[in-house]
Amino acid sequence: MDAPNSSANNSTDKETAGSSKGTPTVTATGGGVPTEIPTRSHIQQQTYDSTDRDPFLAFIPKLFGFGARLVGHELGIAKRAVCGCPRWSVGFMKETFEYYKTNPKILYDEVISGFTVAIMQVPESIAFSFVAGVPPLSGLHATFWMATITGILGGKPGMISGAAGALAVVVADLTIDNGVLDYLPMDQRLNVLYMTMVWCGIAQIVFAWLRLAQVVRLIPETGLIGFMDALAIIIFMAQLPAFMKCDDEPLFVDCSLEQRQWLTFQDDTWVLILSLVQVGLCMAIMKFFPLIPKLGRIVPASLVGLLVGTLLEHTLFRRGFGVATRTVQETAQMSGSLPQFDWPVVPRDSKTIGIIAQYALTLAAIGGVESILTLQACHEITDTVPKMSDSNQELFAQGLANFVSGLFRAMGGDAMIGQSTINIMNGARHRVSSTMSGLFMLLFVIAISDFIELLPVSTLTGVLFMVVLSTFQWKTFEILRYGRLSDSGVIVLVTLIAVFFNLAVAIGAGIVFSALVHAWDSGSHVDADISYKPMSVKKSKGSASRNVSRNEENAESVDKNYVDDDEEEEEVVDVKYVHVKGSIFFGSARHFINFFNIASDPDTVVIDLKDALIIDHSAVAAIGGITHRFAKAGKRVLLVNVPHKSHGRLHRTGDHGILKQQIVTHPKELFDVENGAQPVEVEASVAKPNSGNVTTTESGDVIQDNTQDSPARQPAGGMQSIASGYQNDDGIEVQHTVPPHSYGGLNQLHLFDKPVVGVEEELDQLCNKSGRFEVHDIETEPKNKDA
């Protein structure tokens, strides 16, 4: 029997230097007439050649070239920015002036909103200063620098930044007496803190340059919930010193941990009671004052709470009851002044430098994450589409602000979601509001520092307790009760690590844990449709060996032993056809390997990867291991419909000598044998036809006399086994039993529903290397062969 297109194949092989016969591909037949089924993956594939892979050290010049192009590109951007900055600034200021000249109402709203936000930031900045263990002036100056710089250069107009709790709770580790810097005096600890903020700013600028803002999308929602819960718990714990006293030093911050004592109902009855009253009253005002029509929306509730608490402290409590609670003036000294440049001098020992590096990266990561999340929240409020460039721009602005803060003895900060939300809800949509909030803050520091010293610490504690209640994610309990166990585990893990160790490490642990859970789940989702069928494969007489073996060092050993011969041997073999679905990677490799059984599988196994994707080297190693073990047993494994990405990953780390023989890239090398016979459905795993003479061969094949039609039978429970067969020379139909949910013939696979035509030239160009298996038509009636 002649092989169609064999002469064309031979001529193509002669024209291609160093080529051998093409490797197998798939063709479906119906009624004895084969139909070639090229697929999109065939068009995208390359012919396998071991010389196509780059030399081992070729990545080094490529890496340097990539780095050089990247640096050149960034330098070009910086050059254009510097050169165009003066012209852009003049144009921007001119356009801004003209815009607000024609829209004075918008300018008024922006300024009023900035003034309101600045008033709200005063108590929180002072409160977070106490959380961080720094002087109140350090927190107020930090808010000024953060709000002004990010207001001008930030990624989202109207977003507010300042001294925030997320950084304050981490900064406290550097300032407290029993922290990581307990071997240094307080003034040197503050210098280390300010130097840490300098390097934190540099790290955030580098993050922006590396476009790392997109990494935030890897943080799972449960990780963010755990982060917010931990932040609330840490802020709550930081407020407990408000219920402590110290009589040994004039200022509370000068007292050591041993000198501080808890207020008790036995010794400090009225002081403790009035402190609790201050806390409860401030929380009640912040809760219910916004409900007052008009006035509740104009005046910040936190400011009202502070004014009421201060009034009660210096009138009713001190003059009426003769009892005084601790104020800001008795806690830390504060004198209003402009920020002054002061380069922080720190010890140069390795321990201190290591602490600076560690906490700089930690603060940069935490501040970056919170700022980007705040930016996304602001975009949701304004119903605008966020861009990744906005996030990177915000990272740059945050880094520059923290860098400047460290040089001016300020504690640094990040975006503040509460103030940002209020600012935007007040109608602010431009940079004037956020910038003016910083300028108003500086004005308050200079003008009303004497008033700030009168604030009761208990009132500030009430403000922060409300921050705790709004920060804590109360849906945590619903997730813990009804959610998935892995989601609950992420929340608990992140919360515990953040509270007892570090916020940044907690976020990383949450990402890793969620990724492992996802990998575990995805590993169980890989599936396969397995069918057993006869397929026709042609083998060249001059091939070195039928079996694929790792003993073949490379493709050249096969090419040298190949002899171009027109006489080719045809064989119809039983094939196990495995149609894999899902991703094959380290988590699913073992499940994928379990689809195969060397002892019971036929001599030829075809793996269809059309609906599968090879992810990593574990998948490549799994395929290589299956091929190697089958080769030792005298069996072969062929790969069909390999997607372009999977082909590339196999090419990078796989054994080229084996892959070039087993990957099917030509549509005339392998096809299903149907012969017009309909698949017979049987019950369980054994074929049980309804009529005809039935015999069973020694190999387990069921042979049925095809004299009458056999209706399909449905097994119990809806399970269905399919036996696909072909007719032998005596007209007896041989049925091959296959497991349930398998395909009886290649034409039942959705892969071969719609043939793709008109790609023969592309396939011939791609398949310039031919392998050892050649296929041609098999006629419907084998008896007509002689005729």
Secondary structure, 3 states (H helix, E strand, C coil): CCCCCHHHHHHHHHHCCCCCECCCCEEEEECCEEEECCCHHHHHCCCCCHHHCCCHHHHHHHHHHHHHHHHHHHHHHHHHHHHHHHHHHHHHHHHHHHHHHHCHHHHHHHHHHHHHHHHHHHHHHHHHHHHHCCCHHHHHHHHHHHHHHHHHHCCCCCCCEECCHHHHHHHHHHHCCCCCCCCCCHHHHHHHHHHHHHHHHHHHHHHHHCCHHHHHHHCCHHHHHHHHHHHHHHHHHHCHHHHEECCCCCCHHHCCCCCCEECCCCCCHHHHHHHHHHHHHHHHHHHHHHHCCCHHHHCCHHHHHHHHHHHHHHHHHHHHHCCCCCEHHHHCCCCCCCCCCCCCCCCCCHHHHHHHHHHHHHHHHHHHHHHHHHHHHHHHHHCCCCCHHHHHHHHHHHHHHHHHHHHCCCCCCEECHHHHHHHHHCCCCCHHHHHHHHHHHHHHHHHCHHHHCCCEHHHHHHHHHHHHHHHCCCCHHHHHHHCCHHHHHHHHHHHHHHHHCCHHHHHHHHHHHHHHHHHHHHHCCCEEEEEEEEEEEEEECCCCCCCCCCCCCCHHHHHHHCCCCCCEEEEEEEEEEEEEEEEECCCCHHHHHCCCCCCCCCCEEEEEEEEEEECCHHHHHHHHHHHHHHHHCCCEEEEECCCHHHHHHHHHHCCHHHHHHHECCCCCCEEECCCCCCCEEECCCCCCCCCCCEEECCCCCEEEECCCCCCCCCCHHHCCEEEEEEECCCCEEEEEEEEECCCCCHHHCHHHCCCCCCCHHHHHHHCCCECCEECCCCCCCHHHHCC
